[in-house]
Structure formats: structure tokens, C-alpha cells
Amino acid sequence: MKKLLFFIPFIAFVALGAVFYQQLGKDTEYMPSALVGQQIPDFKLVDMETDAVVNNSAMPNEPYLLNFWATWCPSCSAEHAYLGELAEQGVNIVGVDYKDETPAAKRWLAERGNPYSLVLLDEMGHFGVDMGITGAPETFVVSATGEILYRHQGVVDEAVWKTLKGYMQ
């Protein structure tokens, strides 16, 4: 029995090594979403500009990006200028201010520019949970009918835009 106990750490080490080996070469940036291919979950959020409560019917009737961002998020700050460039090119972007304070978000957009056609406030993060996000920034490509076509976790930049653009056709 004592000899068997001696081999338990070795067996655990081999099993752990096998798990790590299986993960080699996998894309660490890829974050699947259970919602791809489904409609955006129903929501009721406040429109930052009008302070009115809006629902799914307020979303654009054309393909758009749904971008979760926050003032406390350094990566959101890094991607903001590029989102402005996309908006100038005519890309429709809906912003969701995620777990943030509204006055800070309004100030942030006033100082840096507002690339969003609509800004929704998700102060408690419930819509973010419904969308399955893990943090900010996260961006979804949504069809004109409200179907989620693609999810990207992280900063949107020129390289990422090439992928997103393909889904917006």
C-alpha cells in the first residue's frame, strides 16, 4: 500500500501533463458564445441621451456592432479612437456602458467623442450577463434582424475589424 502512495504524485503529474499537451496550439484569443446564431436577449435599458427606457425595438434595422465598454476599462480607452474612425466610415455602433457611473460615462464621451449611434446604460450589468460577456471591452456583430453573428472579446483594432467586417455583409 505504501508503494502505491509513492506513485500517486507521479500519476497526477502525468495526467496534468496530458491535459496541458492537449491545449497546445489552440487559439487562446477565441472565445465562443452560446448566443451566436440566436437573437439578442430581451432587455430594458436606459438610453443615455434621452433617459428613456428602451428595449430591443430601439436597435438599428441594419447590421451593427454592439460594443460593451466602460470608463474604468483601460482597453476600452485604447480602442475608442478606432471605434471613432469606424463610425466616421459609416459603421453603426451601439454602445453599452457596462457597470459604470452615468456622469463619468457622459464626461468620457464628451471629452473623447461619441462613436455610438445609441448608448445604453447597463449599470448593474444584467444585460452583460444575459449576453455572456466576461468583461469590457467585448463586441458583437448583430444582423439587421437582431441575430448575433459573431463575438469578439478584447480591443477592436484594424486587424480585428477585418474579421468583424466579414460578418457585417
Secondary structure as GFF3:
##gff-version 3
##sequence-region A 1 169
A	DSSP	alpha_helix	2	23	.	.	.	ID=ss1
A	DSSP	beta_strand	44	47	.	.	.	ID=ss2
A	DSSP	beta_strand	53	55	.	.	.	ID=ss3
A	DSSP	three_ten_helix	56	58	.	.	.	ID=ss4
A	DSSP	beta_strand	64	69	.	.	.	ID=ss5
A	DSSP	alpha_helix	74	88	.	.	.	ID=ss6
A	DSSP	beta_strand	93	98	.	.	.	ID=ss7
A	DSSP	alpha_helix	102	112	.	.	.	ID=ss8
A	DSSP	beta_strand	118	122	.	.	.	ID=ss9
A	DSSP	alpha_helix	126	131	.	.	.	ID=ss10
A	DSSP	beta_strand	138	142	.	.	.	ID=ss11
A	DSSP	beta_strand	148	153	.	.	.	ID=ss12
A	DSSP	alpha_helix	158	167	.	.	.	ID=ss13
###
